[in-house]
Structure formats: C-alpha cells, structure tokens
Amino acid sequence: MIYPFCMLYFVCMFIVDNLKAYLESKFKDGKMKAYVNIACRWMTRLVTLILAIIIFNNITFANDIYLKKSLESQATLSLMTRVVDRMEQTEGYIPGQTEVVLVGELYQSSLNRSRNGFDRFNYFTGQMVPFSVTYYKTFEQYFHYILGYPVKMVDLGIRNQYAGREEVKEMPVFPAADCTMVLDEKLIIKIGK
C-alpha cells in the first residue's frame, strides 16, 4: 500500500523536467534560452540533492525502527521461552490440557525496560512495552504461531475473575519463584501487577 509514495520522488523530477521544457518553449531568444538552460540544470541538481538527502534520511530512520522491532522480537522470544519453562516446571501442569491464566500486564512488570536511544521512535512504533505481545489475546497467538507451543488459554472474562481473587493478588510477579500456581485445575501465571 505504501509503494505509490515512492513515485513521489519521480513526480518531483518529472515536474522539474517539464518545467524546463516549458521555459525553453517560452523563451525563443538564444541568450535567454541559455540562462534558462543554466537555471534548469541547477534546479535539477538541487532537486536531486534534496531528494537524495530525503531518501538517505528515510533509509537510516527505517533501519533504526527495524532494529528496535528486532530487539523487541528477541526480548519477547526470550521472555516467553522463560514463561513456558516456568509453566512446565509447575507441578500439575500438562501442556495443551491444563488451562492457563496469565494475570497482569507486561507494562506493569519489572521486566519492562525501555532501551536507550530508541525513545524517539515510540511515537511511530506505538509501543509502551518493549515486547511483541501487548494485550491478553496476543499471548495466545504468540504461543501458537511463534513458539508453536500447545497452550489452552482461558478467555478474558475468566482471567479477570482470577485476577480479582485474593490469593492471586498476593502472588509475586514473574520472574519470582512463586509466580505460578495451580488453582481450580488452572495454571495461574502472574506476569504483571
């Protein structure tokens, strides 16, 4: 969908080229025509230089954003692998059979760290959390599509019921040792406050 925007650079060059042809047709005098030629040559060079600066700036900007997103992806993979490991270490958990309840949000976690040097991109990437998973439904999708891990997540309503229970509120937050427990045959993992 964004590829047509790349044509804007060609439109600028097209306008300059057509302006040159228009001015040459307007001035038939040899001396004026020479001045128009010189002016158009310099205008073409100036527009080319400006476009080169814009394109170079876009390249470095895009690479910085891709680097930020790549680091977020790697951090998420590391975090979610640790969460799966903790799930599997919890007694009574059977992968794909035991229902899983993730309580809390990652932006409330002690693992939520911003990366220095990338603050200026937060507006463009729309992330308040330096992870690829942001809201509850994305956790299930991450387990299934990225990790290829069989997990049976409860829906958001049940998750909210468990989040309100006193014993869950008192649990420490991941990566603390007691951040998981089996309650009512469901595995509770507290990933945020």
C-alpha positions, -999 to +999 in steps of 0.1 A: +000+000+000+029+024+005+047+018-027+029+046-046+045+070-022+079+061-037+066+075-070+066+110-054+103+112-060+098+106-097+070+132-098+094+158-085+119+150-112+091+149-138+079+184-127+114+198-130+119+182-164+085+196-177+092+230-162+125+230-182+107+221-214+080+247-207+105+275-200+126+266-231+094+269-253+086+302-238+119+318-244+130+317-281+158+342-276+192+325-277+206+344-247+175+339-225+174+303-236+210+298-223+201+314-190+170+292-187+191+261-195+217+270-168+189+277-143+171+245-151+204+225-148+210+239-113+174+234-103+176+197-114+208+193-094+193+210-064+161+188-065+182+157-070+204+166-040+173+173-018+157+140-028+190+122-021+190+137+014+154+128+020+159+092+007+191+087+028+172+101+059+143+077+053+168+047+050+185+054+083+152+061+100+137+029+087+167+009+097+166+023+133+129+013+136+136-022+122+164-026+147+141-015+175+114-040+164+140-068+160+153-062+196+117-063+208+111-095+190+142-111+205+133-099+240+098-113+236+111-147+225+135-148+255+107-138+279+081-162+265+105-191+264+112-185+301+075-183+308+070-217+291+098-232+311+083-219+343+049-233+332+064-268+326+082-268+359+049-262+378+036-295+392+002-305+378+006-286+345+000-307+314+008-289+281-022-284+259-046-298+285-043-276+316-060-242+312-036-213+315-044-179+331-019-151+325-026-124+351-013-088+349+002-069+320+038-068+309+039-030+311+034-034+348+062-059+351+097-053+364+110-067+331+095-037+313+127-017+304+129+009+277+160+009+255+182+040+255+184+056+221+151+044+208+128+068+228+123+090+197+106+061+179+080+053+205+056+076+188+059+058+154+060+022+168+031+028+192+047+006+219+046+014+256+060-021+262+093-032+246+078-066+238+059-080+208+030-091+230+009-063+243-026-074+253-041-107+265-051-121+232-017-117+217-002-140+243-022-169+230-013-161+194+024-158+204+023-193+220+006-208+189+021-190+160+056-180+171+066-207+197+044-234+182+035-244+218+002-261+227-014-239+253-051-237+264-057-201+275-089-191+293-109-162+279-106-127+292-136-128+314-124-158+334-089-143+335-104-111+351-122-132+377-090-149+387-071-116+388-096-103+414-091-133+438-071-125+469-047-154+466-038-143+431-033-107+442-008-118+468+013-138+443+047-124+434+053-112+398+073-132+372+103-140+373+099-146+411+100-182+422+063-184+433+048-166+403+029-197+392+003-219+410-024-244+401-058-231+413-091-249+404-071-271+379-059-240+361-023-228+359-021-192+371+010-172+360+013-136+373+033-117+347+025-082+360+009-064+389 
